[in-house]
Amino acid sequence: MYQLNDLNDDTEDTEHTPAQRAAAASRSTWVSVGVNLVLTVLQIGAGIFSKSQGLIADGVHSLSDLVADFVVLLASHHSKKDADVDHPYGHQRFETAASLVLGLLLLAVGAGMLWSAATKLEAPEAIAQVHVLALWVAGGALVAKELLFRYMLAVAKRVKSSMLVANAWHARSDAASSLVVGIGIIGNLAGYPLLDPIAALIVGFMVSKMGWSFAWDALHDLMDRAVDEAEVEAIRQTLQTTPGVLGVHDLHTRKMGDMVVADAHIEVDATLSVEAGHEIAVMARQRVLQRHRVLNLMTHIDPWRRPDGDHAAV
């Protein structure tokens, strides 16, 4: 599975401004709204007509996608706002909050599916024969959701948005659930009626597991989780190779949505003037902001002295 942390594989993110990221999120999400609206009506309607609990559960999952899409649109609108007095680092964490809401939404939907399927399994004699229409609708939903997933994930990887990755995998979860539902419907049509609610049970478990994963990751990000070690090392190398910087230590990072806020101690020649040291720190900060997805870097200047006692200027 493509994980949220995989967004850190490429530390260069200068080609996408917040406005471009927000526009990409809006376009892909409105496409998702259209697909999910059509699928919700078709799946729930066909599920009721054909008496397929699995297809109805899949339709409810599509309905949850609709709600998730509007959560993403709302978060995208707020996250592109400029920094203000109350939010000096900007509003990027609206995206993280949206990922948390998506995860909790998936958990709730999955729990509901599990409860409904378990109730049906307790009374197998009440399980009705499914109409073949349900199989056609499930197959169409599978194709539509898989195509939507691939489109949304491609956009998410291009603009490096964990919020869009979460929404894309939400679409993939529907594709996987449509596959399971299709298998359950085939089993019901073949004379094994229990397979339809069993399919709904499996879908509920898949949705719950994915919801937990997204919510847990988002919660850690809201608690100032650092970026992965590879990205930290890349930032360290940019600082270390800045002319005048003789050492780097106490480099700390924390995620701010899909951006990074960092602070570091840089060591400069102890014999330099305050002004010269400040210019080195400014240069180091500019290089980091230009080369990495760092929103802000706070630097602290430490004096560096030759270990042999020779304090001549370096």
C-alpha positions in Angstrom: 0.0 0.0 0.0 1.1 3.5 -0.8 1.7 5.1 2.6 1.4 8.7 3.6 5.1 8.8 4.6 6.1 7.9 1.0 5.5 11.5 0.1 8.9 12.2 1.7 10.7 10.2 -1.0 11.4 13.4 -3.0 12.4 16.4 -0.9 12.2 18.8 -3.8 8.8 20.5 -3.8 9.5 24.0 -5.2 7.5 23.4 -8.3 4.1 23.4 -6.6 2.9 26.5 -4.7 0.1 26.2 -2.1 -2.3 27.7 -4.6 -1.4 25.0 -7.2 -1.8 22.3 -4.7 -5.2 23.6 -3.6 -6.3 23.8 -7.3 -5.2 20.2 -7.9 -7.0 19.0 -4.8 -10.2 20.8 -5.8 -10.2 19.4 -9.4 -9.6 15.8 -8.4 -12.1 16.0 -5.6 -14.9 17.3 -7.7 -14.3 14.4 -10.1 -14.6 12.1 -7.1 -17.8 13.9 -6.1 -19.4 13.2 -9.5 -18.3 9.5 -9.5 -19.4 8.8 -5.9 -22.8 10.5 -6.4 -23.6 8.3 -9.4 -22.4 5.2 -7.6 -24.2 5.9 -4.4 -27.6 6.2 -6.2 -26.9 3.1 -8.4 -25.5 0.8 -5.7 -28.1 1.6 -3.0 -31.0 1.6 -5.5 -29.9 -1.7 -7.1 -29.0 -3.2 -3.8 -32.6 -2.6 -2.5 -34.1 -3.9 -5.7 -31.9 -7.0 -5.9 -32.0 -7.7 -2.1 -28.2 -7.6 -1.8 -26.9 -6.5 1.6 -23.3 -6.5 0.2 -24.2 -4.0 -2.5 -26.2 -1.8 -0.1 -23.1 -1.8 2.2 -21.0 -0.8 -0.8 -23.4 2.0 -1.6 -23.1 3.3 1.9 -19.4 3.2 1.5 -19.7 5.3 -1.6 -21.9 7.7 0.3 -19.2 8.0 2.9 -16.8 8.9 0.1 -19.1 11.7 -0.9 -19.0 13.1 2.7 -15.2 12.7 2.7 -14.9 14.6 -0.6 -16.7 17.6 0.9 -14.4 17.4 4.0 -11.4 17.5 1.6 -12.8 20.5 -0.3 -13.4 22.3 3.0 -9.8 21.6 4.2 -8.3 22.5 0.9 -10.1 25.9 1.0 -8.8 26.7 4.5 -5.3 25.3 4.1 -4.4 27.7 1.3 -5.0 30.8 3.5 -2.0 32.9 4.2 -0.5 33.1 7.7 -2.1 35.5 10.1 -1.6 36.6 13.7 -3.4 33.5 15.1 -1.7 31.2 12.7 1.8 32.5 12.1 2.9 29.3 10.3 -0.1 29.2 8.0 -3.1 26.9 7.9 -1.5 23.7 6.4 -2.6 21.5 9.3 -6.2 21.8 8.0 -5.1 19.0 5.7 -3.9 16.9 8.5 -7.1 17.5 10.4 -9.0 16.5 7.2 -7.0 13.2 7.1 -8.0 12.5 10.7 -11.7 13.2 10.0 -11.5 10.9 6.9 -10.0 8.1 9.1 -12.7 8.5 11.8 -15.3 8.5 9.1 -14.0 5.3 7.7 -13.9 3.7 11.2 -17.6 4.7 11.8 -18.7 3.4 8.4 -16.8 0.1 8.8 -18.2 -0.5 12.3 -21.7 0.0 10.9 -21.1 -2.5 8.1 -19.7 -5.0 10.6 -22.8 -4.7 12.8 -25.2 -5.0 9.9 -23.5 -8.1 8.5 -23.2 -9.8 11.8 -27.0 -9.3 12.4 -27.7 -11.0 9.1 -25.4 -13.9 9.8 -27.3 -14.5 13.1 -30.4 -15.2 11.0 -29.3 -17.0 7.8 -32.8 -18.2 7.0 -33.8 -14.6 6.3 -31.1 -14.0 3.6 -32.9 -13.5 0.3 -31.8 -14.7 -3.2 -29.9 -11.9 -4.9 -30.9 -10.7 -8.4 -28.3 -10.8 -11.1 -28.6 -7.0 -11.6 -26.5 -6.7 -8.4 -23.5 -8.4 -10.0 -23.5 -6.0 -13.0 -23.7 -2.9 -10.7 -20.9 -4.3 -8.5 -18.7 -4.9 -11.5 -19.3 -1.4 -12.9 -18.6 0.1 -9.5 -15.3 -1.8 -9.3 -14.1 -0.5 -12.6 -15.2 3.1 -11.8 -13.6 3.1 -8.4 -10.3 1.6 -9.6 -10.0 4.3 -12.3 -10.8 7.0 -9.8 -8.2 5.7 -7.4 -5.5 5.7 -10.0 -6.3 9.2 -11.2 -6.5 10.7 -7.6 -3.3 8.9 -6.5 -1.4 10.3 -9.5 -2.5 13.8 -8.6 -1.6 13.3 -4.9 1.9 12.1 -5.7 2.4 14.9 -8.2 1.6 17.7 -5.7 2.7 15.7 -2.6 -0.6 15.9 -0.6 -1.2 13.4 2.2 -4.8 14.5 2.3 -5.3 13.6 -1.3 -3.5 10.3 -0.7 -5.9 9.5 2.1 -8.9 10.3 -0.2 -7.4 8.3 -3.1 -7.0 5.2 -0.9 -10.6 5.8 0.3 -11.5 5.4 -3.3 -9.4 2.2 -3.6 -11.1 0.8 -0.5 -14.4 1.1 -2.4 -12.8 -0.7 -5.4 -11.6 -3.5 -3.1 -15.0 -3.7 -1.4 -16.8 -3.9 -4.8 -14.6 -6.8 -5.7 -15.5 -8.6 -2.5 -19.2 -7.8 -2.9 -19.1 -9.1 -6.4 -17.7 -12.4 -5.2 -20.3 -12.6 -2.5 -23.1 -12.0 -5.0 -21.7 -14.7 -7.3 -21.8 -17.1 -4.4 -25.4 -16.1 -3.5 -26.4 -16.7 -7.1 -24.6 -20.1 -7.1 -26.7 -21.2 -4.1 -24.6 -20.1 -1.2 -26.7 -17.2 0.3 -24.4 -16.7 3.3 -21.6 -15.4 1.0 -23.4 -12.0 0.5 -23.5 -11.0 4.2 -20.0 -12.5 4.6 -18.8 -10.2 1.8 -20.4 -7.2 3.6 -18.6 -8.3 6.8 -15.2 -8.4 5.0 -15.9 -5.0 3.5 -16.6 -3.6 6.9 -13.3 -5.0 8.3 -11.3 -3.6 5.4 -12.9 -0.1 5.8 -12.3 -0.1 9.6 -8.7 -1.1 9.2 -8.0 1.6 6.7 -9.8 4.2 8.8 -7.6 3.3 11.8 -4.5 3.6 9.8 -5.3 7.1 8.5 -6.6 8.4 11.8 -3.5 7.1 13.6 -1.1 8.7 11.1 -2.9 12.0 11.2 -3.0 12.0 15.0 0.8 11.5 15.1 1.3 14.4 12.7 -0.8 16.7 14.8 1.4 15.8 17.7 4.5 17.2 15.8 5.9 14.0 14.5 9.2 14.5 12.7 9.8 13.7 9.1 11.7 10.5 8.2 15.4 10.3 8.7 16.2 10.4 5.0 14.6 13.9 4.7 16.2 15.1 7.9 19.6 14.0 6.6 19.0 15.8 3.3 18.2 19.0 5.2 21.3 18.5 7.3 23.5 18.2 4.2 22.1 21.4 2.7 23.0 23.2 5.9 26.4 21.6 6.2 27.4 22.5 2.7 26.5 26.2 3.1 29.6 28.3 2.8 30.7 29.3 6.3 28.8 26.6 8.2 31.3 24.4 10.0 28.9 22.1 11.9 25.2 21.3 12.4 23.6 19.8 15.5 20.2 19.7 17.2 18.3 19.6 13.9 14.7 19.0 14.7 11.7 18.9 12.4 7.9 18.6 12.7 5.2 18.2 10.1 2.9 21.1 9.3 0.3 19.5 6.9 2.5 18.4 4.0 5.1 21.0 4.8 7.9 21.0 7.4 8.9 23.3 10.1 12.5 22.9 11.4 15.1 24.4 13.7 18.8 23.8 13.9 22.0 24.9 15.6 24.7 25.9 13.1 28.3 26.4 14.0 30.4 29.2 12.5 33.9 30.5 13.1 34.1 32.0 16.5 36.3 34.9 15.3 33.6 36.2 12.9 31.6 39.3 13.6 27.9 39.0 14.6 27.0 40.4 11.3 29.0 37.9 9.3 27.6 35.0 11.4 24.1 36.3 10.8 24.7 36.5 7.0 25.8 32.8 7.0 22.6 31.8 8.9 20.4 33.7 6.5 22.1 32.0 3.5 21.7 28.6 5.1 18.0 29.2 5.8 17.4 30.4 2.2 19.1 27.3 0.8 16.9 25.0 2.9 13.7 26.8 2.0 14.6 26.6 -1.7 15.6 23.0 -1.9 13.2 21.3 0.5 9.5 21.4 1.4 10.4 23.4 4.5 7.9 26.2 5.5 10.2 27.8 8.0 13.7 27.2 9.5 14.8 28.7 12.8 18.6 28.8 13.2 20.7 29.3 16.2 24.4 30.3 15.8 27.0 28.5 17.9 30.7 29.5 17.9 33.2 27.0 16.5 36.8 26.9 17.5 39.7 25.0 16.0 40.4 21.9 18.1 44.1 22.5 18.1 43.7 25.9 19.8 44.5 27.9 16.7 41.7 30.5 16.6 42.7 32.2 13.4 39.8 32.9 11.0 38.8 29.9 8.9 
